């Protein structure tokens, strides 16, 4: 699905850059990953992060920069999706920890990173954007159908198919 151009998302940011976030197309030009769940308000996508299978993004469909740009009701709705995404990852992957982050320094379009973490992953205990540790290992990718089903179950009143 191609989305309208967002005035907040720089066109072609970081193409060819070594920065993982900057190397992606903008969040408004494409779905920005494999869509596991979506409605008219936002979508949950699987990020292409080989060291972090199950790394998901919750991306607001509207062109908004900050959480405080949303109404209180929309803030609650978005966080409900973020928390449901976290719960689905815990159910399917049983990670040691989930990291939640909303940065937007490179692409200032509101989105949340929902990242399953394991004590033996490549960066633990550092942030995934930090320095790798020597003892890190890769974990198996989650079953995407199982993950999509867990998301849909948790977001039942708002469920729409990808």
KOLROMI-18510 format. One record per residue: residue number from 1; residue in three letters; x, y, z of N, C-alpha, C in turn. Coordinates in Angstrom, 1 decimal. Atoms other than C-alpha are relative to their C-alpha. Example, Ala and Ser with C-alpha at 12.3 -4.5 7.8 and 13.67 -1.06 7.14 Angstrom:
# KOLROMI-18510
+------+------+--------+--------+--------+--------+--------+--------+--------+--------+--------+
: resi : resn :    n.u :    n.v :    n.w :   ca.u :   ca.v :   ca.w :    c.u :    c.v :    c.w :
+------+------+--------+--------+--------+--------+--------+--------+--------+--------+--------+
:    1 :  ala :    0.9 :   -1.2 :    0.0 :   12.3 :   -4.5 :    7.8 :    0.9 :    1.2 :    0.0 :
:    2 :  ser :   -0.9 :   -1.1 :    0.0 :   13.7 :   -1.1 :    7.1 :   -0.8 :    1.1 :    0.8 :
+------+------+--------+--------+--------+--------+--------+--------+--------+--------+--------+
//
This chain:
# KOLROMI-18510
+------+------+--------+--------+--------+--------+--------+--------+--------+--------+--------+
: resi : resn :    n.u :    n.v :    n.w :   ca.u :   ca.v :   ca.w :    c.u :    c.v :    c.w :
+------+------+--------+--------+--------+--------+--------+--------+--------+--------+--------+
:    1 :  unk :    0.8 :   -1.2 :    0.0 :    0.0 :    0.0 :    0.0 :    0.9 :    1.2 :    0.0 :
:    2 :  unk :   -0.8 :   -1.2 :    0.0 :    1.4 :    3.4 :   -0.9 :   -0.8 :    1.1 :    0.7 :
:    3 :  unk :    0.7 :   -1.0 :   -0.8 :    0.5 :    6.2 :    1.5 :    0.4 :    1.4 :   -0.6 :
:    4 :  unk :   -0.3 :   -1.3 :    0.5 :    0.4 :    9.9 :    0.7 :    1.3 :    0.5 :    0.6 :
:    5 :  unk :   -1.3 :   -0.5 :   -0.5 :    3.6 :   11.9 :    1.1 :   -0.2 :    0.8 :    1.3 :
:    6 :  unk :    0.1 :   -0.7 :   -1.2 :    4.1 :   13.2 :    4.6 :    1.0 :    1.2 :    0.0 :
:    7 :  unk :   -0.9 :   -1.1 :   -0.1 :    5.5 :   16.7 :    5.0 :    1.1 :    0.0 :    1.1 :
:    8 :  unk :   -1.0 :    0.2 :   -1.1 :    7.3 :   15.6 :    8.2 :    1.1 :   -0.9 :   -0.4 :
:    9 :  unk :   -1.0 :    1.0 :    0.3 :    9.2 :   12.7 :    6.6 :    0.8 :    0.4 :   -1.2 :
:   10 :  unk :   -0.9 :   -0.4 :    1.1 :   12.2 :   13.8 :    4.6 :    0.0 :   -1.0 :   -1.2 :
:   11 :  unk :    0.1 :    0.9 :    1.1 :   12.0 :   12.3 :    1.1 :    1.4 :   -0.5 :   -0.3 :
:   12 :  unk :   -1.3 :    0.6 :    0.3 :   14.8 :    9.8 :    0.5 :    1.0 :    0.1 :    1.1 :
:   13 :  unk :   -1.0 :   -0.2 :   -1.1 :   16.4 :   10.3 :    3.9 :    0.9 :   -1.2 :    0.1 :
:   14 :  unk :   -1.0 :    1.0 :   -0.3 :   19.6 :    8.4 :    4.3 :    0.2 :   -1.1 :   -1.0 :
:   15 :  unk :   -0.2 :    1.1 :    0.9 :   19.5 :    6.3 :    1.2 :    1.5 :   -0.2 :   -0.2 :
:   16 :  unk :   -1.4 :    0.4 :    0.1 :   22.8 :    4.4 :    1.2 :    0.7 :    0.2 :    1.4 :
:   17 :  unk :   -0.6 :   -0.3 :   -1.3 :   23.4 :    5.5 :    4.8 :    0.2 :   -1.3 :    0.8 :
:   18 :  unk :   -0.2 :    1.2 :   -0.8 :   24.8 :    3.0 :    7.3 :   -0.9 :    0.0 :    1.2 :
:   19 :  unk :    0.9 :    0.0 :   -1.1 :   22.3 :    4.1 :    9.9 :   -1.2 :   -0.8 :   -0.4 :
:   20 :  unk :    1.1 :    1.0 :    0.3 :   19.6 :    1.4 :   10.1 :   -1.3 :    0.7 :   -0.2 :
:   21 :  unk :    1.3 :   -0.7 :    0.1 :   16.7 :    3.7 :   10.6 :    0.0 :    0.9 :   -1.3 :
:   22 :  unk :   -0.1 :   -0.9 :    1.1 :   17.8 :    6.2 :    8.0 :    0.0 :   -0.7 :   -1.4 :
:   23 :  unk :   -0.1 :    0.7 :    1.3 :   18.3 :    3.6 :    5.3 :   -1.4 :   -0.5 :   -0.5 :
:   24 :  unk :    1.3 :    0.4 :    0.4 :   14.6 :    2.8 :    5.2 :   -0.7 :    1.1 :   -0.8 :
:   25 :  unk :    0.8 :   -1.1 :    0.7 :   12.1 :    4.6 :    2.9 :   -0.8 :    0.6 :    1.1 :
:   26 :  unk :    0.7 :   -0.7 :   -1.1 :   10.0 :    7.1 :    4.8 :   -1.3 :   -0.8 :    0.3 :
:   27 :  unk :    1.2 :    0.7 :   -0.5 :    7.0 :    5.9 :    6.8 :   -1.3 :    0.3 :   -0.7 :
:   28 :  unk :    1.2 :   -0.4 :    0.8 :    4.6 :    7.6 :    4.5 :   -0.1 :   -0.5 :   -1.4 :
:   29 :  unk :    0.0 :    0.4 :    1.4 :    5.7 :    6.3 :    1.2 :   -0.3 :   -1.5 :   -0.2 :
:   30 :  unk :    0.3 :    1.4 :    0.0 :    5.3 :    2.6 :    2.0 :   -0.5 :   -0.4 :    1.3 :
:   31 :  unk :    0.4 :    0.6 :   -1.3 :    4.0 :    0.3 :    4.7 :    1.2 :    0.0 :    1.0 :
:   32 :  unk :   -1.2 :    0.0 :   -0.8 :    7.6 :    0.3 :    6.0 :    0.2 :   -1.4 :    0.7 :
:   33 :  unk :   -0.2 :    1.4 :   -0.6 :    7.6 :   -3.5 :    6.6 :   -1.2 :   -0.8 :   -0.3 :
:   34 :  unk :    1.1 :    0.9 :    0.2 :    5.4 :   -6.5 :    6.5 :   -1.1 :    0.3 :    1.0 :
:   35 :  unk :    1.1 :   -0.4 :   -0.9 :    2.0 :   -5.5 :    7.9 :   -0.6 :   -1.2 :    0.6 :
:   36 :  unk :    0.6 :    1.1 :   -0.7 :    0.7 :   -7.7 :   10.6 :   -1.4 :    0.4 :    0.5 :
:   37 :  unk :    1.3 :   -0.4 :   -0.4 :   -2.2 :   -5.6 :   11.6 :   -0.2 :    1.5 :   -0.4 :
:   38 :  unk :    0.2 :   -1.4 :    0.3 :   -3.8 :   -2.3 :   10.5 :   -1.4 :    0.4 :    0.2 :
:   39 :  unk :    1.3 :   -0.6 :    0.1 :   -6.8 :    0.0 :   10.8 :    0.2 :    1.4 :   -0.6 :
:   40 :  unk :   -0.1 :   -1.3 :    0.6 :   -7.5 :    3.5 :    9.7 :    0.9 :    1.0 :    0.8 :
:   41 :  unk :   -0.8 :   -0.9 :   -0.9 :   -5.5 :    5.0 :   12.6 :    1.5 :   -0.3 :    0.0 :
:   42 :  unk :   -1.4 :    0.4 :    0.0 :   -2.3 :    3.0 :   12.6 :    0.2 :   -1.4 :   -0.5 :
:   43 :  unk :   -0.3 :    1.4 :    0.4 :   -0.5 :   -0.2 :   11.6 :    1.2 :   -0.5 :    0.8 :
:   44 :  unk :   -1.1 :    0.7 :   -0.7 :    1.8 :   -2.7 :   13.1 :    0.8 :   -0.8 :   -1.1 :
:   45 :  unk :   -0.8 :    0.6 :    1.0 :    4.7 :   -3.8 :   10.9 :    1.2 :   -0.7 :    0.6 :
:   46 :  unk :   -1.3 :    0.7 :   -0.3 :    7.6 :   -6.3 :   11.1 :    1.1 :    0.8 :   -0.6 :
:   47 :  unk :   -1.1 :   -0.7 :    0.6 :   10.8 :   -4.4 :   10.7 :    1.0 :   -1.0 :   -0.5 :
:   48 :  unk :   -1.0 :    0.9 :    0.6 :   13.6 :   -5.9 :    8.7 :    1.3 :    0.2 :    0.8 :
:   49 :  unk :   -1.2 :   -0.2 :   -0.9 :   16.2 :   -6.2 :   11.5 :    0.5 :   -1.5 :    0.3 :
:   50 :  unk :   -0.5 :    1.4 :   -0.1 :   18.2 :   -9.5 :   11.1 :    0.4 :   -0.4 :    1.4 :
:   51 :  unk :   -0.5 :    0.4 :   -1.3 :   19.7 :   -9.4 :   14.6 :   -1.2 :    0.0 :    1.0 :
:   52 :  unk :    1.2 :   -0.2 :   -0.9 :   16.2 :   -8.7 :   16.1 :   -1.3 :   -0.5 :   -0.6 :
:   53 :  unk :    1.3 :    0.5 :    0.5 :   13.5 :  -11.0 :   14.8 :   -1.1 :    0.3 :    0.9 :
:   54 :  unk :    1.1 :   -0.4 :   -0.9 :   10.2 :   -9.9 :   16.1 :    0.0 :    1.5 :    0.3 :
:   55 :  unk :    0.0 :   -1.4 :   -0.2 :   11.2 :   -6.2 :   16.0 :   -1.2 :    0.6 :   -0.7 :
:   56 :  unk :    1.2 :   -0.6 :    0.6 :    7.9 :   -4.4 :   15.4 :    0.0 :    1.5 :    0.1 :
:   57 :  unk :    0.3 :   -1.5 :   -0.1 :    6.9 :   -0.8 :   14.7 :   -1.5 :    0.2 :   -0.1 :
:   58 :  unk :    1.4 :   -0.4 :    0.0 :    3.6 :    0.7 :   15.5 :    0.0 :    1.4 :   -0.7 :
:   59 :  unk :   -0.1 :   -1.2 :    0.8 :    3.2 :    3.5 :   12.9 :   -1.4 :    0.7 :   -0.1 :
:   60 :  unk :    1.2 :   -0.8 :    0.1 :    0.6 :    6.2 :   13.1 :   -0.2 :    0.3 :   -1.5 :
:   61 :  unk :    0.3 :   -0.3 :    1.4 :   -1.1 :    6.7 :    9.7 :    0.0 :    1.5 :   -0.3 :
:   62 :  unk :    0.0 :   -1.5 :    0.2 :   -1.6 :   10.5 :   10.2 :    1.4 :    0.6 :    0.1 :
:   63 :  unk :   -1.3 :   -0.7 :    0.1 :    1.2 :   12.9 :    9.6 :    0.2 :    0.8 :    1.3 :
:   64 :  unk :   -0.1 :   -0.6 :   -1.3 :    2.0 :   13.7 :   13.2 :    1.5 :   -0.2 :    0.5 :
:   65 :  unk :   -1.4 :    0.1 :   -0.4 :    5.4 :   14.4 :   14.8 :    0.2 :   -0.5 :    1.4 :
:   66 :  unk :   -0.2 :    0.3 :   -1.5 :    4.9 :   14.1 :   18.6 :   -1.3 :   -0.6 :    0.6 :
:   67 :  unk :    1.2 :    0.6 :   -0.8 :    2.6 :   12.2 :   21.0 :   -0.9 :    1.2 :    0.5 :
:   68 :  unk :    0.8 :   -1.1 :   -0.5 :    1.5 :   15.6 :   22.4 :   -0.7 :    0.7 :   -1.1 :
:   69 :  unk :    0.7 :   -0.6 :    1.1 :    0.3 :   16.6 :   18.9 :   -1.4 :   -0.7 :   -0.1 :
:   70 :  unk :    1.3 :    0.7 :    0.0 :   -2.5 :   14.0 :   19.4 :   -0.9 :    0.4 :    1.1 :
:   71 :  unk :    1.0 :   -0.2 :   -1.0 :   -5.7 :   14.4 :   21.3 :    0.2 :   -1.1 :    1.1 :
:   72 :  unk :   -0.1 :    0.9 :   -1.1 :   -5.9 :   12.6 :   24.7 :   -0.6 :   -1.4 :   -0.5 :
:   73 :  unk :    0.6 :    1.2 :    0.4 :   -8.2 :   10.0 :   23.1 :    0.9 :   -0.7 :   -1.0 :
:   74 :  unk :   -0.9 :    0.6 :    1.0 :   -5.8 :    9.4 :   20.2 :    1.3 :   -0.5 :    0.6 :
:   75 :  unk :   -1.1 :    0.5 :   -0.8 :   -2.9 :    9.1 :   22.6 :   -0.3 :   -1.3 :    0.6 :
:   76 :  unk :    0.4 :    1.3 :   -0.7 :   -4.8 :    6.4 :   24.5 :   -0.1 :   -1.1 :   -1.0 :
:   77 :  unk :    0.2 :    1.0 :    1.0 :   -5.7 :    4.6 :   21.3 :    1.3 :   -0.5 :   -0.5 :
:   78 :  unk :   -1.3 :    0.4 :    0.5 :   -2.1 :    4.6 :   20.0 :    0.7 :   -0.9 :    1.1 :
:   79 :  unk :   -0.7 :    0.7 :   -1.1 :   -0.8 :    3.4 :   23.4 :   -0.6 :   -1.4 :    0.2 :
:   80 :  unk :    0.7 :    1.3 :   -0.1 :   -3.4 :    0.6 :   23.5 :    0.6 :   -0.9 :   -1.1 :
:   81 :  unk :   -0.6 :    0.9 :    1.0 :   -2.0 :   -0.7 :   20.2 :    1.4 :   -0.3 :    0.3 :
:   82 :  unk :   -1.4 :    0.3 :   -0.5 :    1.6 :   -0.4 :   21.5 :    0.0 :   -1.0 :    1.0 :
:   83 :  unk :    0.0 :    1.0 :   -1.1 :    0.7 :   -2.3 :   24.6 :   -0.5 :   -1.4 :   -0.5 :
:   84 :  unk :    0.5 :    1.2 :    0.6 :   -1.2 :   -4.9 :   22.6 :    1.1 :   -0.7 :   -0.8 :
:   85 :  unk :   -1.1 :    0.5 :    0.7 :    1.8 :   -5.3 :   20.4 :    1.0 :   -0.6 :    0.9 :
:   86 :  unk :   -1.0 :    0.6 :   -1.0 :    4.1 :   -5.8 :   23.4 :   -0.6 :   -1.3 :    0.5 :
:   87 :  unk :    0.6 :    1.2 :   -0.6 :    1.7 :   -8.4 :   24.9 :    0.0 :   -1.2 :   -1.1 :
:   88 :  unk :    0.0 :    1.0 :    1.1 :    1.5 :  -10.3 :   21.5 :    1.4 :   -0.5 :   -0.1 :
:   89 :  unk :   -1.4 :    0.4 :    0.0 :    5.3 :  -10.4 :   21.4 :    0.4 :   -0.9 :    1.2 :
:   90 :  unk :   -0.2 :    0.8 :   -1.2 :    5.5 :  -11.7 :   25.0 :   -0.6 :   -1.4 :   -0.2 :
:   91 :  unk :    0.7 :    1.3 :    0.1 :    3.0 :  -14.4 :   24.2 :    0.7 :   -0.9 :   -1.0 :
:   92 :  unk :   -0.5 :    0.8 :    1.1 :    4.6 :  -15.6 :   20.9 :    1.5 :   -0.3 :    0.2 :
:   93 :  unk :   -1.5 :    0.2 :   -0.1 :    8.4 :  -15.1 :   21.7 :    0.5 :   -0.2 :    1.3 :
:   94 :  unk :   -0.5 :    0.1 :   -1.4 :    8.7 :  -15.2 :   25.5 :    1.4 :    0.7 :    0.2 :
:   95 :  unk :   -1.4 :   -0.7 :   -0.2 :   11.6 :  -12.6 :   25.5 :    0.2 :    0.3 :    1.5 :
:   96 :  unk :   -0.3 :   -0.3 :   -1.3 :   13.4 :  -11.7 :   28.6 :   -0.5 :    1.4 :    0.4 :
:   97 :  unk :    0.4 :   -1.4 :   -0.2 :   12.4 :   -8.0 :   28.2 :   -0.5 :    0.5 :   -1.3 :
:   98 :  unk :    0.5 :   -0.7 :    1.1 :   10.5 :   -5.8 :   25.8 :    0.5 :    1.5 :    0.1 :
:   99 :  unk :   -0.4 :   -1.4 :    0.1 :   12.0 :   -2.4 :   24.8 :   -1.0 :    0.8 :   -0.8 :
:  100 :  unk :    0.9 :   -0.9 :    0.7 :    9.6 :    0.4 :   23.8 :    0.8 :    1.3 :   -0.2 :
:  101 :  unk :   -0.7 :   -1.2 :    0.3 :   11.0 :    3.5 :   22.1 :   -0.8 :    0.8 :   -1.1 :
:  102 :  unk :    0.5 :   -0.9 :    1.0 :    9.6 :    6.5 :   20.2 :    1.0 :    1.1 :   -0.1 :
:  103 :  unk :   -1.1 :   -0.9 :    0.2 :   12.5 :    8.5 :   18.8 :   -0.4 :    1.1 :   -1.0 :
:  104 :  unk :    0.3 :   -0.9 :    1.0 :   11.8 :   10.1 :   15.5 :    1.0 :    1.0 :   -0.3 :
:  105 :  unk :   -1.0 :   -1.0 :    0.3 :   15.1 :   11.9 :   15.3 :    0.4 :    0.1 :   -1.5 :
:  106 :  unk :   -0.4 :    0.0 :    1.4 :   15.8 :   10.8 :   11.7 :   -1.3 :    0.1 :   -0.8 :
:  107 :  unk :    1.2 :   -0.1 :    0.7 :   12.2 :   10.4 :   10.5 :   -1.1 :    0.4 :    1.0 :
:  108 :  unk :    0.9 :   -0.6 :   -1.0 :    9.9 :   12.7 :   12.5 :   -1.4 :   -0.3 :   -0.2 :
:  109 :  unk :    1.4 :    0.4 :    0.2 :    6.7 :   10.8 :   11.8 :   -0.2 :   -1.0 :    1.2 :
:  110 :  unk :    0.2 :    0.7 :   -1.3 :    5.2 :    9.4 :   15.0 :   -0.1 :   -1.5 :   -0.3 :
:  111 :  unk :    0.0 :    1.4 :    0.0 :    6.0 :    5.7 :   15.4 :    0.7 :   -0.5 :    1.3 :
:  112 :  unk :   -0.6 :    0.7 :   -1.1 :    6.9 :    3.3 :   18.2 :    0.7 :   -1.2 :   -0.4 :
:  113 :  unk :   -0.8 :    1.2 :    0.2 :    9.6 :    0.6 :   18.2 :   -0.4 :   -0.9 :    1.2 :
:  114 :  unk :    0.3 :    1.0 :   -1.0 :    8.5 :   -2.6 :   20.1 :    0.9 :   -1.1 :   -0.3 :
:  115 :  unk :   -1.2 :    0.9 :    0.3 :   11.6 :   -4.8 :   20.4 :    0.1 :   -1.1 :    1.1 :
:  116 :  unk :   -0.3 :    1.1 :   -0.9 :   11.8 :   -8.2 :   22.0 :    1.5 :   -0.2 :    0.3 :
:  117 :  unk :   -1.4 :    0.1 :   -0.3 :   15.1 :   -8.6 :   23.9 :    0.2 :   -1.2 :    0.8 :
:  118 :  unk :   -0.4 :    1.2 :   -0.6 :   16.9 :  -11.6 :   25.1 :    1.4 :    0.2 :    0.7 :
:  119 :  unk :   -1.2 :   -0.3 :   -0.8 :   19.7 :  -11.7 :   27.7 :    1.3 :   -0.4 :   -0.9 :
:  120 :  unk :   -1.2 :    0.4 :    0.8 :   22.0 :  -13.3 :   25.0 :   -0.1 :    0.6 :   -1.5 :
:  121 :  unk :    0.1 :   -0.6 :    1.3 :   21.0 :  -11.0 :   22.0 :    1.3 :    0.8 :   -0.2 :
:  122 :  unk :   -1.3 :   -0.6 :    0.4 :   23.8 :   -9.2 :   20.1 :    0.3 :    1.3 :    0.7 :
:  123 :  unk :   -0.3 :   -1.3 :   -0.6 :   23.5 :   -5.9 :   22.1 :   -0.3 :    0.0 :    1.5 :
:  124 :  unk :    0.4 :    0.0 :   -1.4 :   22.2 :   -7.0 :   25.5 :    1.2 :    0.2 :    1.0 :
:  125 :  unk :    1.2 :   -0.7 :   -0.4 :   22.1 :   -5.2 :   27.9 :   -0.1 :    1.4 :   -0.6 :
:  126 :  unk :    0.0 :   -1.3 :    0.6 :   22.8 :   -2.2 :   25.7 :   -1.3 :    0.2 :   -0.9 :
:  127 :  unk :    1.1 :   -0.2 :    1.0 :   20.1 :   -0.6 :   23.5 :    0.3 :   -0.6 :   -1.3 :
:  128 :  unk :   -0.3 :    0.6 :    1.3 :   19.7 :   -2.2 :   20.1 :    0.8 :    0.9 :   -0.9 :
:  129 :  unk :   -0.7 :   -0.9 :    0.8 :   21.2 :    0.9 :   18.6 :    1.4 :    0.3 :    0.6 :
:  130 :  unk :   -1.3 :   -0.2 :   -0.7 :   24.2 :    0.8 :   21.0 :    1.1 :   -1.0 :   -0.5 :
:  131 :  unk :   -1.1 :    0.9 :    0.4 :   27.4 :   -1.2 :   20.9 :   -0.3 :   -1.4 :    0.2 :
:  132 :  unk :    0.3 :    1.4 :   -0.1 :   27.2 :   -4.9 :   20.3 :    0.9 :   -0.6 :    1.1 :
:  133 :  unk :   -0.8 :    0.7 :   -1.0 :   28.4 :   -7.2 :   23.1 :    0.6 :   -1.2 :   -0.7 :
:  134 :  unk :   -0.7 :    1.1 :    0.6 :   30.7 :  -10.1 :   22.4 :   -0.7 :   -1.4 :    0.0 :
:  135 :  unk :    0.6 :    1.3 :   -0.2 :   28.4 :  -12.9 :   23.6 :   -1.4 :   -0.1 :   -0.7 :
:  136 :  unk :    1.3 :    0.0 :    0.6 :   25.3 :  -12.0 :   21.4 :   -0.2 :   -1.2 :   -0.9 :
:  137 :  unk :    0.4 :    1.0 :    1.0 :   23.4 :  -14.6 :   19.4 :   -1.3 :    0.3 :   -0.6 :
:  138 :  unk :    1.3 :   -0.3 :    0.7 :   20.5 :  -14.5 :   17.0 :   -1.0 :   -1.0 :    0.5 :
:  139 :  unk :    1.2 :    0.9 :   -0.4 :   17.1 :  -15.9 :   18.0 :   -0.8 :   -0.2 :   -1.3 :
:  140 :  unk :    0.9 :    0.4 :    1.1 :   14.6 :  -17.6 :   15.8 :   -1.1 :    1.1 :   -0.3 :
:  141 :  unk :    1.0 :   -0.9 :    0.4 :   12.1 :  -15.5 :   13.9 :   -1.4 :   -0.5 :    0.5 :
:  142 :  unk :    1.3 :    0.5 :   -0.5 :    8.5 :  -15.6 :   15.3 :   -0.8 :   -0.5 :   -1.2 :
:  143 :  unk :    0.9 :    0.4 :    1.0 :    5.8 :  -17.3 :   13.4 :   -0.9 :    1.2 :   -0.3 :
:  144 :  unk :    0.7 :   -1.3 :    0.3 :    4.2 :  -14.3 :   11.6 :   -1.5 :   -0.2 :    0.1 :
:  145 :  unk :    1.5 :    0.2 :   -0.1 :    0.7 :  -15.9 :   11.4 :   -0.4 :    0.0 :    1.5 :
:  146 :  unk :    0.3 :    0.0 :   -1.5 :    0.8 :  -16.6 :   15.2 :    0.1 :    1.4 :    0.6 :
:  147 :  unk :   -0.2 :   -1.3 :   -0.5 :    2.0 :  -13.1 :   15.9 :   -1.2 :    0.9 :   -0.5 :
:  148 :  unk :    1.1 :   -0.8 :    0.5 :   -0.7 :  -11.5 :   13.6 :   -1.3 :   -0.4 :    0.7 :
:  149 :  unk :    1.2 :    0.5 :   -0.7 :   -3.4 :  -13.7 :   15.3 :    0.0 :    0.6 :    1.4 :
:  150 :  unk :   -0.1 :   -0.6 :   -1.3 :   -2.2 :  -12.6 :   18.7 :   -0.3 :    1.5 :    0.1 :
:  151 :  unk :    0.3 :   -1.4 :    0.1 :   -2.3 :   -9.0 :   17.7 :   -1.5 :    0.2 :   -0.3 :
:  152 :  unk :    1.4 :   -0.2 :    0.3 :   -5.8 :   -9.3 :   16.2 :   -0.9 :   -0.3 :    1.1 :
:  153 :  unk :    0.8 :    0.4 :   -1.2 :   -7.1 :  -11.0 :   19.3 :    0.0 :    1.1 :    1.0 :
:  154 :  unk :   -0.2 :   -1.1 :   -1.0 :   -5.8 :   -8.2 :   21.5 :   -0.7 :    1.3 :   -0.4 :
:  155 :  unk :    0.6 :   -1.2 :    0.5 :   -7.2 :   -5.5 :   19.2 :   -1.3 :   -0.3 :   -0.7 :
:  156 :  unk :    1.2 :    0.5 :    0.6 :  -10.4 :   -7.3 :   18.4 :   -1.0 :    1.1 :   -0.5 :
:  157 :  unk :    1.0 :   -1.0 :    0.4 :  -12.8 :   -4.2 :   18.4 :    0.5 :    0.8 :   -1.2 :
:  158 :  unk :   -0.6 :   -0.9 :    1.1 :  -10.4 :   -2.4 :   15.9 :    0.6 :   -0.8 :   -1.1 :
:  159 :  unk :   -0.7 :    0.8 :    0.9 :   -9.3 :   -5.4 :   13.9 :   -0.5 :    0.2 :   -1.4 :
:  160 :  unk :    0.2 :    0.0 :    1.4 :   -9.0 :   -5.1 :   10.2 :    1.2 :   -0.9 :   -0.6 :
:  161 :  unk :   -1.0 :    0.9 :    0.6 :   -7.0 :   -7.4 :    7.9 :    1.1 :    0.8 :   -0.7 :
:  162 :  unk :   -1.1 :   -0.7 :    0.7 :   -3.6 :   -6.4 :    6.5 :   -0.3 :    0.1 :   -1.4 :
+------+------+--------+--------+--------+--------+--------+--------+--------+--------+--------+
//
